[in-house]
C-alpha cells in the first residue's frame, strides 16, 4: 500500500487506513517506538514509555538560543 506524507498543522503526517490498523490490532492512543534504519521507518507498538534519560540522550547540553512562548493568554506567572 502506498501512502503520502502530508502537512498536518505545523507537522507532517502519514495517515494509516482503518483496515491496516484493524489488521495490526492497533487502537487509538497506542504508544509506538520509532525505529529508523537504512531509509526505513518502522513503528512498533509498545507499552513502555521512554525515561527522561532516554528522551535526552541526543541532547548536547546546549540551551536553545531563545524561548519564545508567545504572549500570555491567561494568568501565567512570568
N, C-alpha and C positions, 0 to 999 in steps of 0.2 A: 504494500500500500504506500502511495506517495502522499505526503502532506507538505504544507508550505509554512515556513517561518514567517510570521506576520507581526506587525506592530500592534501592541496592545497597551494603550496609555503611553507611559514612558519606557516601557519594556518591550521585549519581543516574546512571542509565544508560539507554540505548536499545539494545535487542538487535537485531542485524541478522540476519535469516534467512539460512540457509545458501545458499538459491537466489539471493539478492541478491548475496551475497559471491562466489559462483561466477560469476555473470553479469558482475560488475565485475572479476573476476580479482584479488580481494583475498585475501591469505593472512594467517595468524596472524603477529603481531608486525610487520606493515607499519606504517610511520610515516605520520601524517596531518598535514596543515596544516588548521587550522580557520579558516574564513572566515565572518565574521558581517556581513550586510548586510540592512538593512530587514526585520528579523524572519525572516531566512533564515539557516540554518546549513548550510554546505557543507563536506564532508570531501573533501580532495584528497590522494590517495596521493603521498608524496614520499620521495625518498632523502636529502634534505637535512635535517640536524639543525640546530636554531637555535644561534646563537652565544650566548655569555654576554651580550654587549651586547643582543642581541635579547630574551633572556629577561628582562632587567632594564629594558627601555625604558620600561615603565609605572611603575616604582618611583620614588617621590618622594624617596628617601633617608632617610626616617623609619624608625628601627628599630621593630620590634614592641614593644608595651607590655611583654611578658614572653615568656620562652621557657619552656614547660612541657614538659619531655621525659619527665615521669613519674619513677617510682622506677627506680634502676638494676636491671637484670635479669641482669647478668653481671659482668665485671671492667672496666667502663668507668672511665676516668680523668675525674674531675670538676675 
